Amino acid sequence: MSHPAPFRWNLARRQRLGSLLEGPRAEAYRGFRDDLRACCVRVAAAAADGGMVFVGLSPESIYDHLSGVLAETSWAERIALLNFSMRHGNARDVAQGHPEGLRALRGQMTALGLSPAQIATAERPTIFVDLVYSGGTLGNLLELLERWGREGGIHPDAVRRRIRFLGITEQEKNSPNTWRWYQRAAWAQRMPRRALRSVSIPYRLWVYLGDFQKKVARWHPPMVWGAEEWMHPPRDADSLEALRLAWFIHERARTPRERERFAAALAERPEMREPAVRRMVLELRGTRGER
């Protein structure tokens, strides 16, 4: 049985937003738009061959920019936002302590095509993208998928083969001692190394998105999965200011100028040798490549 997802405004439906867009938008630092574009280019380059699922609230702006810039391409239906917050705890605790909430989460994920059966049989790999500090949220998501799959007779390997994790991390100088989340997280050892990748971004963007930015949607930890209140739009001042910034990001990303700037930056990436990235650049420039 499906369950409605936690509410988030659909930014592509301008007419439904109406007067909500009137008023101040959430503040961002000088240089935010350039940092965000550069981050989105790197994410798109790393995940162009799959379906991109942005996990939780931290990557909201990355999702908004990419869903705008790719709106007229074949990638438009391959981008999703999964409102999932679970940095701590484990799948067993959730199953025992929040069984109704777990059913609601599974319904939400099924609606997005993210059940174990859907992932295992999908045409493309599913790529979960999130800002990463310790990797706890992504590890818990993997554990929940593995447990869910076992209940349905799907071996964990069938799911693991079809998923990848893309961690967005704080930019640091490369050295032999550089901290890499996938080398420290115990759960990551269950995944093939090629399925774990990182995109590093400037500290100011990482801390803004992860710690300080006002968000459009509500925080969604296990104790509120399926809660009725979370199915209705928040109307507090912070959420509305966040909505206006999100809409600004999305609409600006849809402009021909921004699409060309994005395509130009993507074309300079080393990943241009990959067919999926080349097709994305062609579509952004108005020429559809072969699918």
C-alpha positions as CSV (number, residue, x, y, z in Angstrom):
1,M,0.0,0.0,0.0
2,S,1.4,3.4,-1.0
3,H,1.6,6.4,1.4
4,P,1.8,10.0,0.5
5,A,5.3,11.5,0.8
6,P,6.1,14.4,3.2
7,F,4.9,17.6,1.6
8,R,7.1,19.7,-0.6
9,W,6.0,22.3,-3.1
10,N,6.4,21.4,-6.8
11,L,8.5,24.3,-8.1
12,A,7.6,23.5,-11.7
13,R,3.9,24.5,-11.0
14,R,4.2,28.2,-10.6
15,Q,0.5,28.8,-10.7
16,R,0.0,26.8,-7.5
17,L,2.5,28.8,-5.6
18,G,0.7,32.1,-6.2
19,S,1.2,34.7,-3.5
20,L,3.5,32.5,-1.5
21,L,6.4,33.8,-3.7
22,E,5.7,37.3,-2.6
23,G,8.1,38.4,0.2
24,P,11.7,37.9,1.2
25,R,13.6,34.8,0.2
26,A,16.1,33.0,2.4
27,E,19.6,34.6,2.4
28,A,22.6,33.0,0.7
29,Y,26.2,34.1,0.8
30,R,27.9,36.0,-2.0
31,G,29.1,33.5,-4.6
32,F,26.5,30.8,-3.7
33,R,25.1,30.5,-7.2
34,D,28.5,29.9,-8.7
35,D,29.4,27.4,-6.1
36,L,26.0,25.6,-6.5
37,R,26.4,25.4,-10.3
38,A,29.9,23.9,-10.0
39,C,28.7,21.4,-7.4
40,C,25.7,20.4,-9.6
41,V,28.0,20.0,-12.7
42,R,30.2,17.6,-10.7
43,V,27.2,15.6,-9.4
44,A,25.7,15.4,-12.9
45,A,29.0,14.3,-14.4
46,A,29.4,11.5,-11.7
47,A,25.8,10.3,-12.0
48,A,24.7,10.9,-15.6
49,D,24.3,7.2,-16.3
50,G,21.8,6.5,-13.5
51,G,18.8,7.8,-11.7
52,M,19.8,10.5,-9.1
53,V,18.0,10.3,-5.8
54,F,18.8,13.2,-3.4
55,V,18.5,12.1,0.2
56,G,17.2,14.3,3.0
57,L,17.1,18.0,3.3
58,S,20.8,19.0,2.9
59,P,20.9,18.6,-0.9
60,E,17.6,20.4,-1.6
61,S,19.2,23.2,-3.5
62,I,21.3,20.8,-5.6
63,Y,18.0,19.0,-6.5
64,D,16.3,22.3,-7.3
65,H,19.1,23.5,-9.6
66,L,19.4,20.2,-11.4
67,S,15.7,19.6,-11.8
68,G,15.5,23.1,-13.4
69,V,18.5,22.9,-15.7
70,L,17.6,19.4,-16.9
71,A,13.8,20.1,-17.1
72,E,13.7,19.9,-20.9
73,T,15.9,16.8,-21.2
74,S,15.4,13.1,-20.9
75,W,16.9,13.4,-17.4
76,A,13.9,15.2,-16.1
77,E,12.2,12.0,-14.9
78,R,15.5,10.6,-13.5
79,I,15.8,13.0,-10.6
80,A,14.1,12.5,-7.3
81,L,14.1,13.9,-3.8
82,L,13.7,11.4,-1.0
83,N,12.9,13.1,2.3
84,F,14.7,10.6,4.6
85,S,16.5,11.5,7.8
86,M,18.2,8.7,9.8
87,R,21.7,9.5,10.8
88,H,21.5,7.4,14.0
89,G,19.9,4.2,15.0
90,N,19.5,1.1,12.8
91,A,16.9,-0.8,10.8
92,R,16.0,-3.2,13.5
93,D,15.3,-0.4,16.0
94,V,13.1,1.3,13.4
95,A,11.2,-1.9,12.6
96,Q,10.5,-2.6,16.3
97,G,9.9,1.0,17.4
98,H,8.2,2.5,14.4
99,P,6.4,-0.2,12.4
100,E,3.7,2.1,11.0
101,G,6.3,4.7,10.1
102,L,8.4,2.1,8.4
103,R,5.4,1.0,6.3
104,A,4.8,4.7,5.4
105,L,8.5,5.1,4.4
106,R,8.3,2.0,2.2
107,G,5.2,3.3,0.5
108,Q,6.9,6.6,-0.1
109,M,9.9,4.9,-1.6
110,T,7.8,2.5,-3.7
111,A,6.1,5.6,-5.2
112,L,9.5,6.9,-6.2
113,G,10.5,3.5,-7.7
114,L,12.9,2.8,-4.8
115,S,11.7,-0.5,-3.4
116,P,14.3,-3.3,-3.5
117,A,12.4,-5.1,-6.3
118,Q,12.2,-1.9,-8.4
119,I,15.8,-1.1,-7.8
120,A,17.0,-4.6,-8.7
121,T,15.1,-4.6,-12.0
122,A,15.6,-1.0,-13.0
123,E,17.0,-0.2,-16.4
124,R,19.6,2.1,-14.9
125,P,21.5,2.1,-11.6
126,T,20.0,4.1,-8.7
127,I,22.5,6.7,-7.3
128,F,21.8,8.0,-3.8
129,V,23.3,11.5,-3.3
130,D,23.8,13.2,0.0
131,L,26.1,15.5,1.9
132,V,28.3,13.2,3.9
133,Y,30.0,13.6,7.2
134,S,30.3,10.1,8.6
135,G,28.0,8.3,6.1
136,G,25.5,7.2,8.8
137,T,22.4,8.3,6.9
138,L,23.4,6.4,3.7
139,G,24.4,3.4,5.7
140,N,21.0,3.3,7.4
141,L,19.3,3.6,4.1
142,L,21.3,0.7,2.7
143,E,20.4,-1.4,5.8
144,L,16.7,-0.6,5.5
145,L,16.8,-1.6,1.8
146,E,18.6,-4.9,2.6
147,R,16.2,-5.8,5.4
148,W,13.2,-4.9,3.2
149,G,14.6,-7.0,0.3
150,R,15.1,-10.0,2.5
151,E,11.5,-9.9,3.7
152,G,10.5,-10.1,0.0
153,G,12.9,-12.8,-0.9
154,I,15.3,-10.5,-2.7
155,H,19.0,-11.2,-1.9
156,P,20.9,-8.1,-0.7
157,D,23.5,-8.6,-3.5
158,A,20.7,-8.1,-6.1
159,V,20.1,-4.6,-4.6
160,R,23.7,-3.7,-4.0
161,R,24.6,-4.4,-7.6
162,R,22.1,-1.8,-8.8
163,I,22.8,1.1,-6.4
164,R,25.6,3.6,-6.0
165,F,26.3,6.2,-3.3
166,L,27.6,9.6,-4.1
167,G,28.8,11.5,-1.1
168,I,29.2,15.3,-1.2
169,T,32.1,16.2,1.1
170,E,34.0,19.2,2.2
171,Q,36.9,20.1,-0.1
172,E,40.3,19.3,1.4
173,K,43.9,19.2,0.1
174,N,44.7,15.7,-1.3
175,S,47.2,13.8,0.8
176,P,47.7,10.2,1.9
177,N,46.0,11.1,5.2
178,T,42.9,12.6,3.6
179,W,39.8,11.4,5.3
180,R,37.5,9.4,3.0
181,W,34.1,8.5,4.3
182,Y,33.8,5.2,2.4
183,Q,37.1,4.0,3.9
184,R,35.8,4.5,7.5
185,A,32.2,3.5,7.3
186,A,31.7,-0.2,8.2
187,W,28.7,-0.5,6.0
188,A,30.6,0.7,2.9
189,Q,32.6,-2.5,3.0
190,R,29.5,-4.4,1.8
191,M,29.5,-2.3,-1.4
192,P,31.8,-2.6,-4.4
193,R,34.4,0.1,-4.3
194,R,33.3,1.4,-7.7
195,A,29.8,2.0,-6.3
196,L,31.2,4.6,-3.8
197,R,32.2,8.0,-5.0
198,S,32.8,11.5,-3.7
199,V,32.3,15.0,-4.9
200,S,34.1,17.6,-2.9
201,I,32.7,21.2,-2.6
202,P,34.0,24.4,-0.9
203,Y,33.5,24.4,2.9
204,R,31.3,27.5,2.7
205,L,28.8,25.7,0.4
206,W,29.0,22.4,2.4
207,V,28.3,24.1,5.8
208,Y,25.7,26.4,4.3
209,L,23.7,23.5,2.8
210,G,24.2,21.1,5.7
211,D,24.0,23.4,8.7
212,F,22.6,26.9,8.1
213,Q,20.3,27.0,5.1
214,K,16.6,27.3,5.7
215,K,14.8,24.3,4.1
216,V,11.6,24.0,2.1
217,A,10.5,20.6,3.5
218,R,10.3,19.5,7.1
219,W,13.0,17.3,8.8
220,H,11.7,13.7,8.5
221,P,13.2,11.3,11.1
222,P,11.6,7.9,11.9
223,M,9.4,9.1,14.7
224,V,7.4,11.2,12.2
225,W,7.3,8.9,9.2
226,G,3.7,8.8,8.0
227,A,2.6,11.5,10.4
228,E,-0.4,13.4,9.1
229,E,1.0,16.8,9.9
230,W,4.0,16.1,7.5
231,M,1.6,15.7,4.6
232,H,0.5,19.3,4.7
233,P,2.5,22.4,3.6
234,P,4.4,24.2,6.3
235,R,3.5,27.9,6.5
236,D,6.0,29.3,8.9
237,A,8.2,32.2,7.8
238,D,11.4,30.2,7.5
239,S,9.8,27.6,5.2
240,L,8.3,30.3,3.0
241,E,11.6,32.1,2.7
242,A,13.2,28.8,1.8
243,L,10.5,28.2,-0.8
244,R,11.2,31.5,-2.5
245,L,14.9,30.8,-2.7
246,A,14.3,27.3,-4.0
247,W,12.0,28.7,-6.7
248,F,14.5,31.3,-7.7
249,I,17.2,28.6,-8.0
250,H,14.9,26.4,-10.1
251,E,13.7,29.1,-12.4
252,R,17.1,30.6,-13.0
253,A,18.4,27.1,-13.8
254,R,15.8,26.8,-16.5
255,T,16.9,29.8,-18.5
256,P,18.8,29.3,-21.8
257,R,21.8,31.2,-20.4
258,E,22.1,29.0,-17.4
259,R,21.6,25.8,-19.4
260,E,24.5,26.9,-21.7
261,R,26.8,27.8,-18.8
262,F,26.0,24.4,-17.2
263,A,26.6,22.6,-20.5
264,A,29.9,24.4,-21.1
265,A,31.2,23.5,-17.6
266,L,30.1,19.9,-18.0
267,A,31.8,19.6,-21.4
268,E,35.1,20.5,-19.6
269,R,34.8,17.7,-17.2
270,P,37.0,14.6,-17.7
271,E,33.8,12.5,-17.5
272,M,33.0,13.8,-21.0
273,R,34.5,10.6,-22.3
274,E,31.4,8.8,-20.9
275,P,28.5,8.5,-23.4
276,A,25.9,9.5,-20.9
277,V,27.7,12.8,-20.1
278,R,28.1,13.6,-23.8
279,R,24.4,13.0,-24.3
280,M,23.5,15.3,-21.5
281,V,25.6,18.1,-23.0
282,L,24.0,17.6,-26.4
283,E,20.5,17.7,-24.9
284,L,21.3,20.8,-22.9
285,R,22.4,22.4,-26.1
286,G,19.2,21.4,-27.8
287,T,20.5,18.5,-29.8
288,R,19.3,15.1,-28.6
289,G,21.8,12.3,-28.9
290,E,20.9,8.7,-29.4
291,R,19.5,7.1,-26.3
